[in-house]
Every structure is written in C-alpha cells, then in structure tokens.
Amino acid sequence: MEIEIPPTEKPYDKAEGERRGLIIVNTGDGKGKSTAALGLAIRAHGRGKKVKVYQFMKVPTARFGEHRAFEAIGITIEGLGDGFSWKSKDLDNSGKLARDGWDKAKQAILSGDYFLVVLDEITYPLIYGWLDLNEVLKTLRDRPKEVHVCLTGRRCPQEIVEIADTVTEMTKIKHAFNAGIPAQRGIED
C-alpha cells in the first residue's frame, strides 16, 4: 500500500445544473447491488422522503433482514416474484408475476407520489424476456421530473445504461461462496 497525502483543497467544483430525479443503476457480477440500493432508500427515508421498494425476484412473503428492518422504520418493500428461476416451479407464472409487478412499479413511478422507487433485481425479468424493455424505458423517460429510480441486477441492458444518470458496476474480486462458505444470515439475506 502506498500512503497518500490527504487533499487540502476541494477536488471538484460545485455542480451548476438543475436538481431533478435521477436514474441510478447498480449492476455487475459483484455483491452489493441491492445493498447499495437499500442504503439509498434508507438515506432518502432519513430525509423524510417517501420511498417504495419493489423486489422482482423475492416472493411477497419473504422475511429477509431488509424486510424486517424496513417494516420497523416504515419503508414499504414489496416482493413481486416467485424466487430465482432455479427455484421456480412454473416459469410461465414467474413471467406473469413480473409483468403484474411491473404494472405496480410503473404506476408508482408515474404517480409522482414517491421521491425514490427502487426496482431491485429488475434486470432478470428484462433479460429473461418477461418484461418489455421499451415499456420500461418509456416509463423511465416519462416519469415526473422529481422522481428518482434505482434499478439493480446483473447484465443491465445497455439501453438503460445509456439513459441512466449514474451507473455503478460491482465487480467481484473475491467471494466467500467460491471458497465453500455458505451465505451468512444478516450479511447476504
């Protein structure tokens, strides 16, 4: 490791543009996409902003750590799916659940009622062909100008990346699972 001298001057100028809703994408094969989006939801909620979280792959009855915590602090989080495809007993139904869930998410985005709408793991129903990419793009473009939308999941379609304001690609450098260590409650759920 090389030791650095801390900067003594601000390394950037203040942005001069208008404040508006952003499209934020967390993608890539590394861990942390959903965690970052959920942290963003907590940050907005802490500022008194109205937030809605949709999880496209989690079942509506899911009770992972984020569900318990968000329930305690008053953030609405809604599972829309049937679990990951390898757990599904009916992929046609999984597609229907994704489309029905998208209708809810689309309504929330276009309503203007929320400061932030998180579309967690939405890339999967997109790349599986369960959702119409053009409809998602149209909704993102047509949303009220003050609504922020955060999308997560691996292999985000390039068309979404192109219209996004902020895109972060999580890169896996090392993962405990590859060393035979199972998922840890409270860390990965």
N, CA, C and O of each residue as an XYZ file, in Angstrom:
756
protein
N       0.845     -1.183      0.000
C       0.000      0.000      0.000
C       0.886      1.241      0.000
O       1.897      1.323      0.698
N       0.464      2.184     -0.802
C       1.177      3.446     -0.856
C       0.416      4.480     -0.030
O      -0.790      4.651     -0.204
N       1.107      5.157      0.853
C       0.498      6.192      1.695
C       0.305      7.451      0.858
O       1.189      7.846      0.097
N      -0.860      8.076      1.008
C      -1.173      9.299      0.278
C      -1.296     10.471      1.230
O      -1.590     10.296      2.413
N      -1.078     11.628      0.725
C      -1.303     12.861      1.492
C      -2.747     13.261      1.258
O      -3.172     13.363      0.107
N      -3.525     13.495      2.330
C      -4.930     13.881      2.148
C      -5.036     15.220      1.410
O      -4.225     16.119      1.634
N      -6.037     15.351      0.529
C      -6.184     16.631     -0.184
C      -6.543     17.749      0.790
O      -7.291     17.538      1.745
N      -6.012     18.918      0.543
C      -6.312     20.080      1.381
C      -7.235     21.064      0.679
O      -7.701     22.030      1.282
N      -7.497     20.811     -0.605
C      -8.430     21.625     -1.364
C      -9.508     20.720     -1.926
O      -9.262     19.552     -2.227
N     -10.705     21.269     -2.065
C     -11.821     20.517     -2.627
C     -11.445     20.020     -4.026
O     -11.039     20.818     -4.871
N     -11.575     18.703     -4.284
C     -11.115     18.165     -5.574
C     -12.108     18.323     -6.724
O     -11.896     17.769     -7.802
N     -13.184     19.069     -6.506
C     -14.172     19.239     -7.573
C     -14.897     20.566     -7.368
O     -14.903     21.117     -6.267
N     -15.513     21.077     -8.447
C     -16.321     22.286     -8.372
C     -17.770     21.895     -8.116
O     -18.203     20.809     -8.501
N     -18.506     22.769     -7.476
C     -19.927     22.530     -7.232
C     -20.669     22.467     -8.564
O     -20.451     23.292     -9.450
N     -21.558     21.463     -8.690
C     -22.349     21.320     -9.920
C     -23.309     22.491    -10.062
O     -23.866     22.974     -9.075
N     -23.496     22.940    -11.289
C     -24.346     24.094    -11.565
C     -25.706     23.720    -12.151
O     -26.564     24.591    -12.301
N     -25.925     22.440    -12.487
C     -27.148     22.015    -13.157
C     -28.369     22.028    -12.256
O     -28.282     22.339    -11.068
N     -29.510     21.684    -12.842
C     -30.767     21.668    -12.085
C     -30.871     20.387    -11.253
O     -30.360     19.333    -11.632
N     -31.542     20.509    -10.118
C     -31.846     19.322     -9.312
C     -33.049     18.645     -9.947
O     -34.053     19.288    -10.255
N     -32.930     17.329    -10.138
C     -34.018     16.570    -10.747
C     -33.867     15.116    -10.353
O     -32.837     14.706     -9.819
N     -34.894     14.347    -10.620
C     -34.836     12.924    -10.351
C     -33.795     12.248    -11.223
O     -33.635     12.583    -12.397
N     -33.093     11.297    -10.638
C     -32.036     10.578    -11.327
C     -32.437      9.141    -11.619
O     -33.260      8.558    -10.913
N     -31.855      8.582    -12.654
C     -31.921      7.140    -12.900
C     -30.563      6.596    -12.469
O     -29.520      6.980    -12.997
N     -30.609      5.695    -11.500
C     -29.395      5.129    -10.904
C     -29.404      3.630    -11.158
O     -30.412      2.967    -10.914
N     -28.296      3.092    -11.645
C     -28.186      1.666    -11.941
C     -27.028      1.074    -11.152
O     -25.911      1.591    -11.179
N     -27.315     -0.029    -10.441
C     -26.284     -0.834     -9.782
C     -26.285     -2.189    -10.475
O     -27.243     -2.953    -10.353
N     -25.213     -2.488    -11.200
C     -25.158     -3.720    -11.985
C     -23.811     -4.396    -11.789
O     -22.981     -3.910    -11.020
N     -23.585     -5.501    -12.470
C     -22.311     -6.208    -12.393
C     -22.435     -7.526    -11.652
O     -23.481     -7.841    -11.084
N     -21.338     -8.303    -11.665
C     -21.336     -9.630    -11.058
C     -20.914     -9.634     -9.591
O     -20.937    -10.683     -8.947
N     -20.534     -8.491     -9.061
C     -20.117     -8.418     -7.665
C     -21.292     -8.244     -6.723
O     -22.406     -7.924     -7.139
N     -21.020     -8.464     -5.442
C     -22.030     -8.291     -4.407
C     -22.227     -6.797     -4.134
O     -21.330     -5.990     -4.377
N     -23.405     -6.442     -3.628
C     -23.634     -5.092     -3.154
C     -24.629     -4.266     -3.940
O     -24.904     -3.123     -3.574
N     -25.178     -4.819     -5.016
C     -26.108     -4.041     -5.842
C     -27.374     -3.687     -5.063
O     -27.754     -2.519     -4.972
N     -28.010     -4.693     -4.511
C     -29.231     -4.462     -3.726
C     -28.906     -3.721     -2.437
O     -29.650     -2.833     -2.020
N     -27.803     -4.084     -1.811
C     -27.412     -3.436     -0.556
C     -27.246     -1.939     -0.759
O     -27.694     -1.148      0.072
N     -26.609     -1.541     -1.852
C     -26.431     -0.115     -2.137
C     -27.779      0.563     -2.382
O     -28.010      1.676     -1.910
N     -28.671     -0.107     -3.122
C     -29.992      0.468     -3.396
C     -30.801      0.616     -2.109
O     -31.492      1.616     -1.914
N     -30.709     -0.382     -1.235
C     -31.443     -0.314      0.028
C     -30.859      0.764      0.935
O     -31.591      1.416      1.679
N     -29.548      0.950      0.874
C     -28.926      2.047      1.611
C     -29.404      3.396      1.106
O     -29.625      4.313      1.897
N     -29.566      3.524     -0.196
C     -30.102      4.742     -0.797
C     -31.527      4.996     -0.295
O     -31.897      6.131      0.006
N     -32.322      3.919     -0.209
C     -33.693      4.042      0.302
C     -33.693      4.537      1.750
O     -34.505      5.387      2.116
N     -32.796      4.015      2.562
C     -32.700      4.458      3.958
C     -32.277      5.918      4.029
O     -32.810      6.685      4.831
N     -31.331      6.299      3.202
C     -30.868      7.697      3.175
C     -32.029      8.636      2.834
O     -32.217      9.651      3.504
N     -32.806      8.306      1.800
C     -33.941      9.151      1.405
C     -34.988      9.187      2.516
O     -35.510     10.251      2.849
N     -35.293      8.024      3.085
C     -36.275      7.941      4.172
C     -35.828      8.790      5.373
O     -36.642      9.448      6.021
N     -34.536      8.759      5.648
C     -33.994      9.554      6.749
C     -34.142     11.045      6.540
O     -34.118     11.817      7.498
N     -34.296     11.455      5.290
C     -34.528     12.863      4.962
C     -36.021     13.184      4.854
O     -36.413     14.263      4.409
N     -36.845     12.211      5.278
C     -38.286     12.444      5.260
C     -38.925     12.254      3.894
O     -40.056     12.689      3.678
N     -38.232     11.623      2.983
C     -38.747     11.412      1.629
C     -39.513     10.095      1.557
O     -39.191      9.137      2.259
N     -40.522     10.063      0.707
C     -41.345      8.870      0.532
C     -40.647      7.905     -0.438
O     -40.242      8.288     -1.536
N     -40.518      6.650     -0.006
C     -39.767      5.643     -0.746
C     -40.613      4.396     -0.930
O     -41.393      4.034     -0.049
N     -40.461      3.741     -2.069
C     -41.098      2.451     -2.337
C     -40.050      1.531     -2.934
O     -39.321      1.921     -3.846
N     -39.973      0.293     -2.416
C     -39.015     -0.692     -2.906
C     -39.787     -1.887     -3.456
O     -40.625     -2.471     -2.768
N     -39.496     -2.238     -4.692
C     -40.054     -3.440     -5.320
C     -38.910     -4.416     -5.561
O     -37.878     -4.047     -6.122
N     -39.099     -5.659     -5.137
C     -38.103     -6.704     -5.364
C     -38.691     -7.716     -6.343
O     -39.602     -8.473     -6.008
N     -38.150     -7.710     -7.557
C     -38.746     -8.502     -8.627
C     -38.528    -10.004     -8.503
O     -39.270    -10.771     -9.116
N     -37.557    -10.448     -7.749
C     -37.302    -11.881     -7.654
C     -37.720    -12.465     -6.299
O     -37.812    -13.685     -6.162
N     -37.968    -11.635     -5.320
C     -38.345    -12.131     -3.997
C     -39.852    -12.384     -3.954
O     -40.633    -11.678     -4.592
N     -40.243    -13.407     -3.189
C     -41.659    -13.724     -3.040
C     -42.311    -12.698     -2.110
O     -41.628    -12.104     -1.276
N     -43.613    -12.485     -2.243
C     -44.296    -11.494     -1.394
C     -44.217    -11.804      0.101
O     -44.329    -10.897      0.926
N     -44.027    -13.064      0.453
C     -43.964    -13.446      1.880
C     -42.541    -13.443      2.427
O     -42.331    -13.848      3.571
N     -41.558    -12.998      1.647
C     -40.158    -13.008      2.091
C     -40.000    -12.211      3.388
O     -40.631    -11.172      3.579
N     -39.140    -12.727      4.273
C     -38.885    -12.059      5.559
C     -37.386    -11.995      5.810
O     -36.910    -12.364      6.883
N     -36.644    -11.524      4.807
C     -35.207    -11.362      4.962
C     -34.936    -10.171      5.883
O     -35.858     -9.466      6.294
N     -33.685     -9.967      6.191
C     -33.314     -8.895      7.108
C     -33.814     -7.534      6.681
O     -34.269     -6.749      7.514
N     -33.735     -7.243      5.385
C     -34.181     -5.924      4.924
C     -35.679     -5.735      5.111
O     -36.137     -4.625      5.382
N     -36.445     -6.814      4.967
C     -37.894     -6.708      5.159
C     -38.221     -6.372      6.610
O     -39.064     -5.517      6.880
N     -37.563     -7.034      7.523
C     -37.790     -6.791      8.957
C     -37.381     -5.372      9.350
O     -38.100     -4.686     10.076
N     -36.220     -4.943      8.861
C     -35.731     -3.609      9.204
C     -36.605     -2.522      8.583
O     -36.954     -1.545      9.246
N     -36.955     -2.695      7.317
C     -37.750     -1.674      6.650
C     -39.141     -1.579      7.254
O     -39.690     -0.484      7.376
N     -39.707     -2.696      7.628
C     -41.007     -2.680      8.302
C     -40.915     -1.872      9.596
O     -41.817     -1.093      9.907
N     -39.831     -2.054     10.348
C     -39.654     -1.353     11.633
C     -39.519      0.155     11.457
O     -39.941      0.917     12.327
N     -38.931      0.598     10.336
C     -38.732      2.044     10.155
C     -39.754      2.681      9.220
O     -39.747      3.896      9.025
N     -40.631      1.866      8.644
C     -41.723      2.430      7.854
C     -41.469      2.600      6.372
O     -42.113      3.434      5.736
N     -40.548      1.832      5.799
C     -40.349      1.846      4.347
C     -41.095      0.648      3.772
O     -40.954     -0.478      4.247
N     -41.887      0.913      2.747
C     -42.649     -0.164      2.111
C     -41.751     -0.920      1.146
O     -41.165     -0.336      0.235
N     -41.649     -2.239      1.360
C     -40.857     -3.104      0.486
C     -41.763     -4.250      0.061
O     -42.396     -4.894      0.898
N     -41.822     -4.500     -1.238
C     -42.786     -5.472     -1.742
C     -42.116     -6.483     -2.671
O     -41.515     -6.118     -3.682
N     -42.231     -7.756     -2.309
C     -41.760     -8.832     -3.172
C     -42.774     -9.070     -4.276
O     -43.976     -9.140     -4.020
N     -42.291     -9.192     -5.501
C     -43.175     -9.328     -6.655
C     -43.024    -10.662     -7.366
O     -43.781    -10.960     -8.289
N     -42.059    -11.465     -6.950
C     -41.694    -12.624     -7.746
C     -42.019    -13.969     -7.141
O     -42.835    -14.109     -6.230
N     -41.325    -14.960     -7.705
C     -41.512    -16.363     -7.348
C     -40.179    -16.967     -6.926
O     -40.023    -18.188     -6.937
N     -39.226    -16.135     -6.557
C     -37.891    -16.619     -6.247
C     -37.059    -16.705     -7.520
O     -37.558    -16.456     -8.617
N     -35.809    -17.052     -7.366
C     -34.953    -17.170     -8.538
C     -35.398    -18.329     -9.410
O     -35.984    -19.295     -8.922
N     -35.119    -18.231    -10.699
C     -35.660    -19.161    -11.700
C     -35.379    -20.618    -11.366
O     -36.216    -21.478    -11.639
N     -34.237    -20.915    -10.789
C     -33.914    -22.310    -10.476
C     -34.750    -22.851     -9.322
O     -34.765    -24.058     -9.084
N     -35.446    -21.970     -8.601
C     -36.340    -22.403     -7.523
C     -37.802    -22.427     -7.969
O     -38.651    -22.994     -7.282
N     -38.093    -21.820     -9.103
C     -39.474    -21.693     -9.566
C     -40.022    -23.037    -10.031
O     -39.324    -23.830    -10.664
N     -41.274    -23.270     -9.704
C     -41.962    -24.471    -10.164
C     -42.707    -24.205    -11.477
O     -43.171    -25.140    -12.129
N     -42.819    -22.936    -11.858
C     -43.588    -22.572    -13.045
C     -43.047    -21.251    -13.616
O     -43.442    -20.171    -13.175
N     -42.146    -21.346    -14.592
C     -41.526    -20.141    -15.156
C     -42.528    -19.258    -15.885
O     -42.346    -18.042    -15.940
N     -43.585    -19.847    -16.447
C     -44.618    -19.016    -17.075
C     -45.279    -18.130    -16.024
O     -45.560    -16.959    -16.278
N     -45.526    -18.692    -14.847
C     -46.109    -17.914    -13.750
C     -45.122    -16.852    -13.266
O     -45.524    -15.747    -12.900
N     -43.839    -17.187    -13.265
C     -42.833    -16.196    -12.864
C     -42.890    -14.983    -13.784
O     -42.793    -13.844    -13.326
N     -43.047    -15.229    -15.081
C     -43.172    -14.134    -16.034
C     -44.418    -13.309    -15.793
O     -44.380    -12.081    -15.880
N     -45.519    -13.971    -15.492
C     -46.770    -13.258    -15.192
C     -46.615    -12.406    -13.938
O     -47.058    -11.258    -13.901
N     -45.981    -12.976    -12.903
C     -45.754    -12.217    -11.672
C     -44.905    -10.982    -11.949
O     -45.176     -9.908    -11.411
N     -43.882    -11.129    -12.786
C     -43.025     -9.987    -13.133
C     -43.826     -8.903    -13.849
O     -43.682     -7.717    -13.551
N     -44.670     -9.315    -14.795
C     -45.480     -8.323    -15.529
C     -46.480     -7.638    -14.598
O     -46.661     -6.422    -14.672
N     -47.129     -8.406    -13.727
C     -48.066     -7.813    -12.761
C     -47.325     -6.864    -11.820
O     -47.821     -5.787    -11.490
N     -46.131     -7.278    -11.392
C     -45.316     -6.431    -10.524
C     -44.879     -5.158    -11.227
O     -44.872     -4.080    -10.633
N     -44.514     -5.290    -12.500
C     -44.125     -4.110    -13.268
C     -45.269     -3.117    -13.344
O     -45.041     -1.910    -13.258
N     -46.493     -3.597    -13.503
C     -47.640     -2.687    -13.547
C     -47.720     -1.855    -12.267
O     -48.005     -0.659    -12.318
N     -47.469     -2.486    -11.125
C     -47.464     -1.759     -9.841
C     -46.321     -0.747     -9.792
O     -46.517      0.409     -9.419
N     -45.137     -1.195    -10.170
C     -43.967     -0.316    -10.123
C     -44.128      0.868    -11.075
O     -43.808      2.005    -10.728
N     -44.623      0.588    -12.268
C     -44.843      1.643    -13.260
C     -45.808      2.691    -12.709
O     -45.575      3.892    -12.840
N     -46.885      2.227    -12.096
C     -47.862      3.152    -11.520
C     -47.215      4.013    -10.431
O     -47.454      5.219    -10.362
N     -46.398      3.387     -9.584
C     -45.730      4.137     -8.512
C     -44.783      5.189     -9.080
O     -44.733      6.316     -8.587
N     -44.036      4.821    -10.112
C     -43.088      5.761    -10.724
C     -43.828      6.939    -11.349
O     -43.475      8.094    -11.113
N     -44.846      6.650    -12.139
C     -45.549      7.696    -12.878
C     -46.465      8.549    -11.997
O     -46.830      9.663    -12.370
N     -46.833      8.022    -10.830
C     -47.747      8.762     -9.948
C     -47.123     10.034     -9.391
O     -47.824     11.001     -9.094
N     -45.806     10.027     -9.252
C     -45.150     11.177     -8.629
C     -45.291     11.196     -7.121
O     -44.878     12.158     -6.474
N     -45.870     10.144     -6.547
C     -46.083     10.087     -5.101
C     -44.811      9.769     -4.328
O     -44.747      9.991     -3.119
N     -43.798      9.252     -5.018
C     -42.579      8.803     -4.338
C     -41.382      9.617     -4.793
O     -41.254      9.963     -5.967
N     -40.521      9.913     -3.855
C     -39.242     10.561     -4.134
C     -38.303      9.564     -4.802
O     -37.571      9.905     -5.732
N     -38.337      8.301     -4.303
C     -37.452      7.254     -4.814
C     -38.230      5.957     -4.959
O     -38.936      5.536     -4.043
N     -38.093      5.329     -6.120
C     -38.633      3.986     -6.350
C     -37.448      3.089     -6.689
O     -36.706      3.355     -7.635
N     -37.280      2.023     -5.907
C     -36.213      1.054     -6.146
C     -36.810     -0.148     -6.872
O     -37.806     -0.722     -6.432
N     -36.186     -0.519     -7.994
C     -36.591     -1.682     -8.788
C     -35.489     -2.733     -8.632
O     -34.649     -2.907     -9.515
N     -35.511     -3.421     -7.503
C     -34.463     -4.371     -7.159
C     -34.579     -5.633     -8.001
O     -35.646     -6.241     -8.087
N     -33.477     -6.016     -8.617
C     -33.381     -7.229     -9.441
C     -34.295     -7.194    -10.667
O     -34.738     -8.239    -11.144
N     -34.571     -6.005    -11.168
C     -35.435     -5.890    -12.353
C     -34.726     -6.360    -13.620
O     -35.391     -6.692    -14.601
N     -33.412     -6.397    -13.624
C     -32.723     -6.807    -14.849
C     -33.044     -8.248    -15.231
O     -33.050     -8.585    -16.415
N     -33.309     -9.098    -14.248
C     -33.585    -10.505    -14.562
C     -34.867    -10.668    -15.373
O     -34.823    -11.303    -16.427
N     -36.017    -10.126    -14.935
C     -37.202    -10.253    -15.792
C     -37.031     -9.574    -17.151
O     -37.687     -9.960    -18.118
N     -36.168     -8.578    -17.236
C     -35.896     -7.955    -18.532
C     -35.105     -8.902    -19.428
O     -35.491     -9.131    -20.575
N     -34.014     -9.451    -18.925
C     -33.178    -10.294    -19.789
C     -33.799    -11.662    -20.049
O     -33.410    -12.342    -20.998
N     -34.762    -12.079    -19.218
C     -35.492    -13.326    -19.488
C     -36.638    -13.102    -20.473
O     -37.294    -14.058    -20.886
N     -36.882    -11.844    -20.852
C     -37.944    -11.534    -21.802
C     -39.325    -11.455    -21.174
O     -40.326    -11.428    -21.889
N     -39.395    -11.418    -19.862
C     -40.688    -11.351    -19.170
C     -41.258     -9.942    -19.173
O     -42.474     -9.767    -19.100
N     -40.395     -8.935    -19.258
C     -40.829     -7.537    -19.310
C     -40.379     -6.939    -20.634
O     -39.346     -7.320    -21.185
N     -41.167     -5.998    -21.134
C     -40.862     -5.296    -22.373
C     -39.894     -4.152    -22.065
O     -40.260     -3.190    -21.391
N     -38.669     -4.260    -22.556
C     -37.651     -3.244    -22.314
C     -38.115     -1.867    -22.773
O     -37.873     -0.879    -22.080
N     -38.776     -1.780    -23.925
C     -39.223     -0.477    -24.425
C     -40.233      0.176    -23.492
O     -40.242      1.398    -23.344
N     -41.082     -0.628    -22.861
C     -42.044     -0.071    -21.909
C     -41.336      0.461    -20.663
O     -41.702      1.513    -20.137
N     -40.329     -0.262    -20.196
C     -39.563      0.200    -19.037
C     -38.836      1.495    -19.386
O     -38.845      2.440    -18.598
N     -38.211      1.546    -20.552
C     -37.522      2.763    -20.987
C     -38.480      3.941    -21.090
O     -38.159      5.047    -20.654
N     -39.647      3.709    -21.662
C     -40.649      4.779    -21.801
C     -41.064      5.302    -20.422
O     -41.182      6.510    -20.222
N     -41.282      4.395    -19.486
C     -41.677      4.803    -18.129
C     -40.577      5.623    -17.474
O     -40.853      6.639    -16.837
N     -39.337      5.189    -17.628
C     -38.223      5.943    -17.044
C     -38.126      7.336    -17.663
O     -37.855      8.312    -16.964
N     -38.344      7.424    -18.952
C     -38.275      8.732    -19.626
C     -39.464      9.629    -19.271
O     -39.310     10.844    -19.151
N     -40.657      9.028    -19.100
C     -41.887      9.792    -18.884
C     -42.177     10.100    -17.414
O     -43.161     10.774    -17.112
N     -41.347      9.624    -16.511
C     -41.627      9.820    -15.080
C     -41.612     11.308    -14.735
O     -40.959     12.095    -15.421
N     -42.328     11.698    -13.675
C     -42.252     13.097    -13.238
C     -40.797     13.473    -12.950
O     -40.024     12.644    -12.469
N     -40.435     14.689    -13.237
C     -39.019     15.080    -13.208
C     -38.380     14.997    -11.821
O     -37.153     14.981    -11.717
N     -39.172     14.945    -10.768
C     -38.593     14.886     -9.423
C     -38.441     13.460     -8.885
O     -37.946     13.278     -7.772
N     -38.854     12.452     -9.647
C     -38.825     11.060     -9.178
C     -37.482     10.412     -9.532
O     -37.057     10.402    -10.687
N     -36.838      9.876     -8.504
C     -35.600      9.116     -8.674
C     -35.963      7.637     -8.798
O     -36.876      7.165     -8.121
N     -35.255      6.903     -9.659
C     -35.470      5.462     -9.807
C     -34.110      4.778     -9.758
O     -33.177      5.169    -10.459
N     -34.014      3.744     -8.915
C     -32.791      2.955     -8.813
C     -33.100      1.534     -9.277
O     -34.008      0.888     -8.753
N     -32.347      1.056    -10.254
C     -32.530     -0.285    -10.811
C     -31.315     -1.135    -10.462
O     -30.181     -0.658    -10.513
N     -31.556     -2.404    -10.105
C     -30.436     -3.282     -9.780
C     -30.525     -4.597    -10.543
O     -31.581     -4.971    -11.053
N     -29.395     -5.284    -10.608
C     -29.315     -6.626    -11.170
C     -28.158     -6.755    -12.153
O     -27.660     -5.771    -12.700
N     -27.758     -7.989    -12.353
C     -26.670     -8.284    -13.290
C     -27.105     -8.002    -14.740
O     -28.290     -8.026    -15.072
N     -26.119     -7.739    -15.568
C     -26.316     -7.606    -17.025
C     -27.412     -6.594    -17.386
O     -28.296     -6.888    -18.190
N     -27.345     -5.432    -16.797
C     -28.330     -4.390    -17.110
C     -28.290     -4.097    -18.605
O     -27.214     -3.896    -19.168
N     -29.458     -4.072    -19.255
C     -29.474     -3.770    -20.687
C     -28.801     -2.432    -20.992
O     -28.987     -1.451    -20.273
N     -28.021     -2.413    -22.064
C     -27.275     -1.227    -22.462
C     -28.197     -0.021    -22.678
O     -27.807      1.117    -22.414
N     -29.408     -0.272    -23.154
C     -30.349      0.827    -23.400
C     -30.688      1.569    -22.102
O     -30.901      2.782    -22.123
N     -30.740      0.861    -20.991
C     -30.986      1.509    -19.702
C     -29.728      2.230    -19.241
O     -29.800      3.355    -18.746
N     -28.580      1.588    -19.402
C     -27.309      2.226    -19.035
C     -27.168      3.566    -19.761
O     -26.716      4.547    -19.170
N     -27.550      3.608    -21.027
C     -27.397      4.833    -21.824
C     -28.250      5.989    -21.315
O     -27.822      7.140    -21.405
N     -29.445      5.723    -20.781
C     -30.285      6.832    -20.311
C     -30.085      7.123    -18.823
O     -30.606      8.113    -18.309
N     -29.337      6.267    -18.134
C     -29.110      6.454    -16.699
C     -28.201      7.648    -16.445
O     -27.376      8.019    -17.280
N     -28.377      8.239    -15.263
C     -27.521      9.344    -14.840
C     -26.287      8.844    -14.101
O     -25.200      9.407    -14.234
N     -26.462      7.792    -13.327
C     -25.367      7.214    -12.551
C     -25.418      5.704    -12.715
O     -26.458      5.086    -12.488
N     -24.301      5.111    -13.106
C     -24.212      3.664    -13.269
C     -22.982      3.183    -12.516
O     -21.875      3.681    -12.723
N     -23.191      2.212    -11.643
C     -22.088      1.599    -10.917
C     -22.062      0.123    -11.253
O     -23.079     -0.564    -11.158
N     -20.896     -0.361    -11.647
C     -20.734     -1.782    -11.914
C     -19.964     -2.410    -10.760
O     -18.801     -2.085    -10.523
N     -20.624     -3.307    -10.053
C     -19.995     -4.022     -8.949
C     -19.168     -5.164     -9.560
O     -19.689     -5.973    -10.327
N     -17.914     -5.218     -9.221
C     -17.018     -6.230     -9.765
C     -16.600     -7.193     -8.664
O     -16.112     -6.779     -7.612
N     -16.797     -8.472     -8.918
C     -16.377     -9.472     -7.936
C     -14.871     -9.639     -8.035
O     -14.339     -9.935     -9.105
N     -14.195     -9.450     -6.929
C     -12.764     -9.707     -6.842
C     -12.548    -11.036     -6.127
O     -11.672    -11.822     -6.489
N     -13.368    -11.270     -5.102
C     -13.271    -12.488     -4.308
C     -14.606    -12.665     -3.602
O     -15.202    -11.679     -3.168
N     -15.089    -13.893     -3.475
C     -16.356    -14.144     -2.789
C     -16.229    -15.391     -1.924
O     -15.704    -16.413     -2.366
N     -16.707    -15.302     -0.707
C     -16.625    -16.409      0.249
C     -17.281    -17.676     -0.286
O     -16.807    -18.779     -0.014
N     -18.369    -17.530     -1.043
C     -19.077    -18.690     -1.583
C     -18.151    -19.567     -2.428
O     -18.250    -20.794     -2.397
N     -17.248    -18.930     -3.186
C     -16.310    -19.678     -4.028
C     -15.292    -20.469     -3.209
O     -14.640    -21.372     -3.731
N     -15.158    -20.134     -1.938
C     -14.277    -20.878     -1.038
C     -15.063    -21.915     -0.239
O     -14.534    -22.520      0.694
N     -16.339    -22.118     -0.613
C     -17.153    -23.126      0.056
C     -17.867    -22.643      1.299
O     -18.424    -23.451      2.042
N     -17.864    -21.338      1.543
C     -18.525    -20.777      2.720
C     -19.949    -20.413      2.340
O     -20.155    -19.637      1.407
N     -20.956    -20.966      3.054
C     -22.350    -20.666      2.697
C     -22.738    -19.221      3.033
O     -22.045    -18.524      3.774
N     -23.874    -18.799      2.459
C     -24.404    -17.458      2.740
C     -24.618    -17.290      4.243
O     -25.009    -18.234      4.928
N     -24.365    -16.109      4.739
C     -24.483    -15.815      6.165
C     -25.713    -14.945      6.423
O     -25.868    -13.878      5.829
N     -26.586    -15.417      7.319
C     -27.763    -14.609      7.676
C     -27.322    -13.271      8.241
O     -26.417    -13.187      9.072
N     -27.986    -12.234      7.768
C     -27.644    -10.891      8.216
C     -26.591    -10.228      7.338
O     -26.380     -9.019      7.438
N     -25.931    -10.992      6.487
C     -24.950    -10.451      5.540
C     -25.486    -10.558      4.124
O     -25.400     -9.602      3.354
N     -26.045    -11.728      3.769
C     -26.494    -11.956      2.404
C     -27.984    -12.264      2.337
O     -28.442    -12.862      1.363
N     -28.727    -11.880      3.323
C     -30.197    -12.064      3.233
C     -30.921    -10.934      3.886
O     -32.152    -10.920      3.907
